[in-house]
Amino acid sequence: MQVEVDIAFEQLVQIARKLSDGEWQRLKGEVESEKKLKDDNDDLLEFLLKGPTFTKEQIDTIEENGKAINRWRTIS
């Protein structure tokens, strides 16, 4: 079961201040691990978006090579 609650930031801060030391450390660890995961995903996305791309000529060459390989396979 999942419940969504709309809490103002100030309320969230008040709730966090009431946590015990152990609960605070656990919450802090969860938040930091989520942030690290998000940062890793952002790095991957940036890498993919800035990575090299094929030119039209390269794509044409790849297609031609694929067709040649298929012709060779049907002849054998």
C-alpha positions as CSV (number, residue, x, y, z in Angstrom):
1,M,0.0,0.0,0.0
2,Q,1.3,3.5,-0.9
3,V,0.1,6.8,0.6
4,E,1.1,10.2,-0.6
5,V,1.2,13.1,1.8
6,D,1.7,16.7,0.9
7,I,4.0,18.2,3.5
8,A,5.4,21.7,3.5
9,F,9.2,22.0,3.7
10,E,9.0,23.6,7.1
11,Q,6.9,20.8,8.4
12,L,9.4,18.3,7.0
13,V,12.2,20.1,8.8
14,Q,10.3,20.0,12.1
15,I,9.7,16.3,11.7
16,A,13.4,15.6,10.9
17,R,14.5,17.5,14.0
18,K,12.4,15.2,16.2
19,L,14.2,12.1,14.9
20,S,16.6,10.2,17.2
21,D,20.3,10.1,16.3
22,G,19.9,6.7,14.8
23,E,16.9,7.6,12.8
24,W,18.6,10.8,11.6
25,Q,21.6,8.9,10.4
26,R,19.4,6.4,8.6
27,L,17.5,9.2,6.9
28,K,20.6,11.0,6.0
29,G,22.1,7.8,4.5
30,E,18.9,7.2,2.4
31,V,18.9,10.8,1.1
32,E,22.6,10.7,0.2
33,S,22.3,7.3,-1.5
34,E,19.4,8.6,-3.6
35,K,21.4,11.8,-4.5
36,K,24.3,9.6,-5.5
37,L,22.1,7.5,-7.7
38,K,20.6,10.6,-9.3
39,D,24.1,12.1,-9.9
40,D,25.2,8.8,-11.5
41,N,22.2,8.8,-13.8
42,D,22.8,12.4,-14.7
43,D,26.4,11.6,-15.6
44,L,25.3,8.7,-17.8
45,L,22.7,10.9,-19.6
46,E,25.2,13.6,-20.1
47,F,27.8,11.1,-21.5
48,L,25.2,9.7,-23.9
49,L,24.0,13.1,-25.1
50,K,27.5,14.4,-25.7
51,G,28.8,11.2,-27.2
52,P,29.9,10.7,-30.8
53,T,27.2,10.2,-33.5
54,F,27.4,8.6,-36.9
55,T,27.4,10.7,-40.0
56,K,24.9,10.0,-42.8
57,E,27.8,8.5,-44.8
58,Q,28.8,6.2,-42.0
59,I,25.2,4.9,-41.6
60,D,25.1,4.3,-45.4
61,T,28.3,2.3,-45.2
62,I,27.0,0.2,-42.3
63,E,23.8,-0.5,-44.3
64,E,25.8,-1.4,-47.4
65,N,28.0,-3.7,-45.4
66,G,25.0,-5.4,-43.8
67,K,23.4,-6.0,-47.2
68,A,26.7,-7.4,-48.5
69,I,26.9,-9.8,-45.6
70,N,23.3,-10.9,-46.1
71,R,24.0,-11.6,-49.8
72,W,27.1,-13.5,-48.9
73,R,25.2,-15.6,-46.3
74,T,22.5,-16.5,-48.8
75,I,25.0,-17.6,-51.5
76,S,26.9,-19.9,-49.2
